[in-house]
């Protein structure tokens, strides 16, 4: 099977990723720490009893050790998929869905922020996960993930978003 050249270009992702990440990383968070991230975690992995108490978590084969940008993810199948930043839909339905998704993301981020504040006996933490949820490096990572579909429209939308991110970076 031959791939069209514009789809074949999606295989250049590692090169694009390597060159773009330094443009949008947050040096204050570059401390070398890695976190556990389960890229296949969803409601189906949580065991509950008859009173809806969590009694276990299963299916750990998708766990990896990764930077916070990989761990900072919205729940799967929650209508909070990361969209390319700056994308404008002309279709009214998609525009409304994107607006609702952005609202849902902010609500989820606030819930994570609240949960992080209650960690450590109420002393709070640095809100590392909440702050990473919509940060540029996290967005870039999600774009790399989206490229795995090798869909021309997806690749084009994320490439344009990456160009906007690279152009928005203030000169050093």
BELJOSUL-V404991 format. One record per residue. N is the residue number from 1. SS is DSSP state (~ for helix, > for strand, _ for the rest). Layout:
n=<N/N>
ss=<SS/SS>
This chain:
n=<1/2/3/4/5/6/7/8/9/10/11/12/13/14/15/16/17/18/19/20/21/22/23/24/25/26/27/28/29/30/31/32/33/34/35/36/37/38/39/40/41/42/43/44/45/46/47/48/49/50/51/52/53/54/55/56/57/58/59/60/61/62/63/64/65/66/67/68/69/70/71/72/73/74/75/76/77/78/79/80/81/82/83/84/85/86/87/88/89/90/91/92/93/94/95/96/97/98/99/100/101/102/103/104/105/106/107/108/109/110/111/112/113/114/115/116/117/118/119/120/121/122/123/124/125/126/127/128/129/130/131/132/133/134/135/136/137/138/139/140/141/142/143/144/145/146/147/148/149/150/151/152/153/154/155/156/157/158/159/160/161/162/163/164/165/166/167/168/169/170/171/172>
ss=<_/_/_/_/~/~/~/~/~/~/~/~/~/~/~/~/~/~/~/~/~/~/~/~/_/_/~/~/~/_/_/_/_/_/>/>/>/>/_/_/_/_/~/~/~/>/>/>/_/_/_/_/_/>/>/>/>/_/_/_/_/_/>/>/>/>/_/~/~/~/~/_/_/_/_/_/_/_/_/_/_/_/_/_/_/_/_/_/_/_/_/~/~/~/~/~/~/~/~/~/~/~/~/~/~/~/~/~/~/~/~/~/~/~/~/~/~/_/_/_/_/_/_/_/_/_/_/~/~/~/~/~/_/_/_/~/~/~/~/~/~/~/~/~/~/~/~/_/_/_/_/~/~/~/~/~/~/~/~/~/~/~/~/~/~/~/~/~/_/_/_/_>
